[in-house]
Amino acid sequence: MGRRKNKNQNNEEDRNMAMNNNNNNQNHLRFQDADEVIEDAAETSNLDQSMCGCDLDDSDGKTSADYYFDSYSHFGIHEEMLKDSVRTKTYQNVIYQNRFLFKNKVVLDVGAGTGILSLFCAKAGAEHVYAVECSDMADMAKEIVETNGYSKVITVLKGKIEELELPVPKVDIIISEWMGYFLLFENMLNSVLYARDKWLVDGGIVLPDIASLYLTAIEDKDYKEDKIEFWNNVYGFNMSCIKKQALMEPLVDTVDQNQIATNCQLLKTMDISKMSSGDCSFTAPFKLVAARDDFIHALVAYFDVSFTKCHKLMGFSTGPRSRATHWKQTVLYLEDVLTICEGETIVGSMTVAPNKKNPRDVDIMLKYSLNGRRCNASRVQYYKMR
Ligand SMILES: C[S@@+](CC[C@H](N)C(=O)[O-])C[C@H]1O[C@@H](n2cnc3c(N)ncnc32)[C@H](O)[C@@H]1O
């Protein structure tokens, strides 16, 4: 999820190099089937679909919710997700390699899209799958289910999970691909938690069940100059008022692992089977230790998800050391350029919360300080994912 940002289209070429360099990378978190996923993976598509969810012009009377669901009605966004083979292959492997979880079980697929996860579950022996999809893609999902001969096993229900009733009182498994940019953008996790509390049987399982958000720091001079400092002098005119806005918008992009100058710090782990929706708002401290002398221009956030109920731990990472996914990474540029020496630390905290007006957006407050030999800086910065 989180596929509605079109703001980085120009970045593709510059960053493709970084993606190509990722081929030999080691996953930050080793999942047992990661190698298999990587080998099987067809080329990952990183088309940035032009999405309407973030640019809200309500002149046609549509709400942000309308735009959100409309964005999933077009096949293009589903094509991008399906072609993200790290993502889709991991779900496929989780399901096909753990048939014991699905055999004779009732499954609820929250946000079924084309129905791909429901089809995997049906093929793995699920007794019945309820595929809930609110966008018009539900009509396609129905046709796809029929065409593939699964009408008896998969029931596609068109509507918001929060607004419809299931024909059964309980389900054994909830599966969903709800993750957005920066993990929490789009806030679809809330819909999964709603479904869990309403329909999951005691002892039932949620797939995936663990999601973790990480933070690291990068050198990114060229790109910061291109995206942020650019506004200082535009054909001889000072447009730095836009620079302030540009700084507030995290950039979704792939980062070359060679840019990473510190450790990667775990910020937050969420247990989807237990957490409450309030846990999507949190403050997490961090301590980033420089691995070398360098300049720091930005902090970078990324996430991992895992499926711990599998026979062997499975999952994937969206980190810069792993094969690129359509989620890329989330780059938060700093107002300061930090001159850091090996062993010195950037300490601080990150506060994350859904935006009050539009809960699909994410507000981020970053506090950081560096008391180093060559640089002393302390600052609070605000960002908004939208
Ligand atoms: C990230 S896509 C995943 C689609 C599909 N499961 C896959 O893996 O390719 C999430 C889907 O959930 C749907 N969705 C989001 N919130 C929903 C809700 N509250 N009720 C029903 N569907 C929802 C969206 O329309 C979108 O098609």
PDBQT file of the ligand as one rigid body, heavy atoms in Angstrom, charges set to zero:
ROOT
HETATM    1  C1  LIG A 401      -2.546  -2.409  -0.681  1.00  0.00    +0.000 C 
HETATM    2  S1  LIG A 401      -3.950  -2.908  -1.484  1.00  0.00    +0.000 S 
HETATM    3  C2  LIG A 401      -3.752  -4.647  -1.416  1.00  0.00    +0.000 C 
HETATM    4  C3  LIG A 401      -4.550  -5.365  -2.453  1.00  0.00    +0.000 C 
HETATM    5  C4  LIG A 401      -4.348  -6.864  -2.475  1.00  0.00    +0.000 C 
HETATM    6  N1  LIG A 401      -4.637  -7.453  -1.193  1.00  0.00    +0.000 N 
HETATM    7  C5  LIG A 401      -2.942  -7.228  -2.884  1.00  0.00    +0.000 C 
HETATM    8  O1  LIG A 401      -2.198  -7.695  -2.022  1.00  0.00    +0.000 OA
HETATM    9  O2  LIG A 401      -2.588  -7.011  -4.035  1.00  0.00    +0.000 OA
HETATM   10  C6  LIG A 401      -5.162  -2.579  -0.282  1.00  0.00    +0.000 C 
HETATM   11  C7  LIG A 401      -6.572  -2.697  -0.793  1.00  0.00    +0.000 C 
HETATM   12  O3  LIG A 401      -7.425  -2.528   0.329  1.00  0.00    +0.000 OA
HETATM   13  C8  LIG A 401      -8.567  -1.796  -0.052  1.00  0.00    +0.000 C 
HETATM   14  N2  LIG A 401      -9.067  -1.187   1.192  1.00  0.00    +0.000 N 
HETATM   15  C9  LIG A 401      -8.460  -0.250   1.937  1.00  0.00    +0.000 A 
HETATM   16  N3  LIG A 401      -9.184   0.051   3.022  1.00  0.00    +0.000 NA
HETATM   17  C10 LIG A 401     -10.288  -0.740   2.966  1.00  0.00    +0.000 A 
HETATM   18  C11 LIG A 401     -11.423  -0.892   3.801  1.00  0.00    +0.000 A 
HETATM   19  N4  LIG A 401     -11.561  -0.163   4.901  1.00  0.00    +0.000 N 
HETATM   20  N5  LIG A 401     -12.383  -1.782   3.454  1.00  0.00    +0.000 NA
HETATM   21  C12 LIG A 401     -12.221  -2.522   2.307  1.00  0.00    +0.000 A 
HETATM   22  N6  LIG A 401     -11.168  -2.427   1.481  1.00  0.00    +0.000 NA
HETATM   23  C13 LIG A 401     -10.200  -1.535   1.803  1.00  0.00    +0.000 A 
HETATM   24  C14 LIG A 401      -8.050  -0.816  -1.089  1.00  0.00    +0.000 C 
HETATM   25  O4  LIG A 401      -9.078  -0.375  -1.942  1.00  0.00    +0.000 OA
HETATM   26  C15 LIG A 401      -7.001  -1.646  -1.794  1.00  0.00    +0.000 C 
HETATM   27  O5  LIG A 401      -7.502  -2.275  -2.935  1.00  0.00    +0.000 OA
ENDROOT
TORSDOF 0
